[in-house]
Amino acid sequence: MSTSLEPFMLSPAQMAQAAEDAAYVKATSKPLKSFLLGLTAGGYIALGFVFYTTSQVGAANVTWSGGAKVLGGIVFATGLVLVVLTGAELFTSSTLTLTARASGRITWGQLFRNWGVVYLANFLGAATMVALVYAGGVWHNADGAWGAVVLHSSLTKVQHGLPEAFVLGILCNLMVCLAVWAAYSGRTTTDKILAVTMPVALFVSAGFEHSVANMFMVPLGLLIKDNAGADFWTGAGLVPADFTDLTWPHFLLHNLVPVTLGNIVGGGIMIGIFYWTIFHRRRVEPAERP
């Protein structure tokens, strides 16, 4: 029988401290460690999008389409669950390192180095999954309907206006960082899974924009669009001309850049700095006291 006197769950103040401590560890880790953990995070989020895509095949024929989106959000949460449980480093949750900077525990150089290394690693991890999914022919599943979901999802993402993409990025990482923050309260695997799943399901089903997830979905859509043969387009019932907006410049400039900036605001400031401001207590030196 356990004799631990520790509370079953952390209090909100303890969660804030745990988040700041985790941010400090991330920002002060060796770059190689951050890079390797970033590779896995990019891959795990990509796998979550693979699960999401599979859940949406045939969803256009479902009367209750909102339910299909919710289901897609729930299964997509698999990616962030894997990130949390394995200690992988995801750029969107790494924006919380702003809390450690606000406390003066890390420098701006350490913060931006961590962000840069993890962002690049996430992109490479996602790109690895793009290559594997494409080479494995997964996009041919269901007579091309699987690839059609990728194409339609990718097209939607690059057609946002810049302000819209930025705001959708804010909303997304508001939920992602809330999910990660809430996971600090749990003491068991089940606790953490439950804490992560519903906030992620909310952002996915509502169509908010996640920079790392898009590093998988849109490049895969581009690869399919540029290389699929006539048999794919015919089987999927699609016309290539409908996807002329799906280009690399549109992805990078109309989606990835504004969404990334929005993710920083939504997670780093609206969650990290907001809760840091509430729970951080400045230590007053005796000489400063009245």
Backbone hydrogen bonds, N-H to C=O, Kabsch-Sander energy under -0.5 kcal/mol:
donor,donor_aa,acceptor,acceptor_aa,energy
10,L,185,S,-1.2
15,M,11,S,-2.6
16,A,12,P,-2.1
17,Q,13,A,-1.9
18,A,14,Q,-2.6
19,A,15,M,-2.5
20,E,16,A,-2.0
21,D,17,Q,-2.6
22,A,18,A,-2.4
23,A,19,A,-2.1
24,Y,20,E,-2.3
25,V,21,D,-2.2
26,K,22,A,-2.3
27,A,23,A,-2.5
28,T,24,Y,-1.5
29,S,25,V,-0.6
29,S,26,K,-1.0
34,S,30,K,-2.2
35,F,31,P,-2.7
36,L,32,L,-2.5
37,L,33,K,-2.5
38,G,34,S,-1.9
39,L,35,F,-2.1
40,T,36,L,-1.6
41,A,37,L,-1.8
42,G,38,G,-2.3
43,G,39,L,-1.9
44,Y,40,T,-2.7
45,I,41,A,-2.5
46,A,42,G,-1.7
47,L,43,G,-2.2
48,G,44,Y,-1.9
49,F,45,I,-1.7
50,V,46,A,-1.9
51,F,47,L,-2.3
52,Y,48,G,-2.3
53,T,49,F,-2.8
54,T,50,V,-2.2
55,S,51,F,-1.9
56,Q,52,Y,-1.1
56,Q,53,T,-0.8
57,V,53,T,-0.6
57,V,54,T,-0.9
59,A,56,Q,-2.2
61,N,58,G,-1.6
62,V,59,A,-1.8
65,S,63,T,-1.5
67,G,64,W,-0.8
68,A,64,W,-1.1
69,K,65,S,-1.8
70,V,66,G,-2.2
71,L,67,G,-2.4
72,G,68,A,-2.3
73,G,69,K,-2.3
74,I,70,V,-2.3
75,V,71,L,-2.3
76,F,72,G,-2.2
77,A,73,G,-1.4
78,T,75,V,-1.5
79,G,76,F,-2.1
80,L,76,F,-0.5
81,V,77,A,-2.6
82,L,78,T,-2.2
83,V,79,G,-1.7
84,V,80,L,-2.7
85,L,81,V,-2.7
86,T,82,L,-1.9
87,G,83,V,-1.0
88,A,83,V,-1.5
89,E,37,L,-1.1
90,L,88,A,-0.6
94,S,90,L,-2.2
95,T,91,F,-0.9
95,T,92,T,-0.5
96,L,93,S,-1.6
97,T,94,S,-2.0
98,L,95,T,-1.6
99,T,96,L,-2.1
101,R,97,T,-1.7
102,A,98,L,-2.4
103,S,99,T,-1.5
104,G,101,R,-1.4
105,R,100,A,-2.3
106,I,100,A,-0.9
111,L,107,T,-2.1
112,F,108,W,-2.8
113,R,109,G,-2.2
114,N,110,Q,-2.1
115,W,111,L,-2.4
116,G,112,F,-2.6
117,V,113,R,-2.5
118,V,114,N,-2.5
119,Y,115,W,-2.5
120,L,116,G,-2.2
121,A,117,V,-2.3
122,N,118,V,-2.9
123,F,119,Y,-2.1
124,L,120,L,-2.3
125,G,121,A,-2.7
126,A,122,N,-2.6
127,A,123,F,-2.6
128,T,124,L,-2.0
129,M,125,G,-1.5
130,V,126,A,-2.1
131,A,127,A,-2.4
132,L,128,T,-2.1
133,V,129,M,-2.9
134,Y,130,V,-2.5
135,A,131,A,-2.8
136,G,132,L,-2.2
137,G,134,Y,-1.5
138,V,133,V,-1.8
139,W,133,V,-0.5
140,H,137,G,-1.9
141,N,138,V,-1.9
144,G,140,H,-1.6
144,G,141,N,-0.5
145,A,142,A,-1.8
146,W,141,N,-2.0
147,G,139,W,-1.5
148,A,144,G,-1.9
149,V,145,A,-1.7
150,V,146,W,-1.5
151,L,147,G,-2.4
152,H,148,A,-2.7
153,S,149,V,-2.5
154,S,150,V,-2.6
155,L,151,L,-2.5
156,T,152,H,-2.1
157,K,153,S,-1.7
158,V,154,S,-1.6
159,Q,155,L,-0.7
159,Q,156,T,-0.7
160,H,157,K,-0.7
165,A,161,G,-2.8
166,F,162,L,-2.3
167,V,163,P,-2.4
168,L,164,E,-2.6
169,G,165,A,-1.8
170,I,166,F,-1.8
171,L,167,V,-2.6
172,C,168,L,-2.1
173,N,169,G,-2.2
174,L,170,I,-1.8
175,M,171,L,-1.4
175,M,172,C,-0.6
176,V,172,C,-2.3
177,C,173,N,-2.3
178,L,174,L,-1.3
179,A,175,M,-2.3
180,V,176,V,-2.3
181,W,177,C,-2.8
182,A,178,L,-2.8
183,A,179,A,-1.7
184,Y,180,V,-0.9
184,Y,181,W,-1.0
185,S,182,A,-1.8
186,G,183,A,-1.0
192,K,188,T,-2.0
193,I,189,T,-2.4
194,L,190,T,-2.5
195,A,191,D,-2.3
196,V,192,K,-1.9
197,T,193,I,-2.3
198,M,194,L,-0.9
200,V,196,V,-1.6
201,A,197,T,-2.6
202,L,198,M,-2.1
203,F,199,P,-1.9
204,V,200,V,-2.3
205,S,201,A,-2.3
206,A,202,L,-1.7
207,G,203,F,-0.5
207,G,204,V,-1.1
208,F,203,F,-2.4
209,E,168,L,-1.1
211,S,209,E,-0.5
214,N,210,H,-2.3
215,M,211,S,-1.1
216,F,212,V,-0.5
216,F,213,A,-1.2
217,M,213,A,-2.3
218,V,214,N,-1.5
220,L,216,F,-1.9
221,G,217,M,-2.3
222,L,218,V,-2.7
223,L,219,P,-2.4
224,I,220,L,-2.4
225,K,221,G,-2.7
226,D,222,L,-2.4
227,N,223,L,-1.1
228,A,224,I,-2.5
232,F,229,G,-0.7
233,W,229,G,-1.6
234,T,230,A,-2.5
235,G,231,D,-2.5
236,A,232,F,-2.7
237,G,233,W,-0.7
237,G,234,T,-0.6
238,L,233,W,-2.3
242,D,239,V,-2.0
243,F,240,P,-2.0
244,T,241,A,-1.0
246,L,243,F,-1.4
247,T,245,D,-1.5
251,F,247,T,-2.2
252,L,248,W,-2.8
253,L,249,P,-2.7
254,H,249,P,-0.5
254,H,250,H,-1.8
255,N,251,F,-0.9
256,L,251,F,-3.2
257,V,252,L,-2.1
259,V,255,N,-2.7
260,T,256,L,-2.3
261,L,257,V,-2.1
262,G,258,P,-2.3
263,N,259,V,-2.7
264,I,260,T,-1.9
265,V,261,L,-1.8
266,G,262,G,-3.0
267,G,263,N,-2.4
268,G,263,N,-0.6
268,G,264,I,-1.4
269,I,264,I,-1.0
269,I,265,V,-0.8
270,M,265,V,-2.6
271,I,267,G,-0.7
272,G,267,G,-2.6
273,I,268,G,-1.9
274,F,269,I,-1.7
275,Y,271,I,-2.4
276,W,272,G,-2.2
277,T,273,I,-2.5
278,I,274,F,-1.4
279,F,275,Y,-2.5
280,H,276,W,-2.7
282,R,280,H,-0.5
284,V,282,R,-0.6
285,E,283,R,-0.6
288,E,285,E,-1.8
289,R,285,E,-0.7
289,R,286,P,-1.2
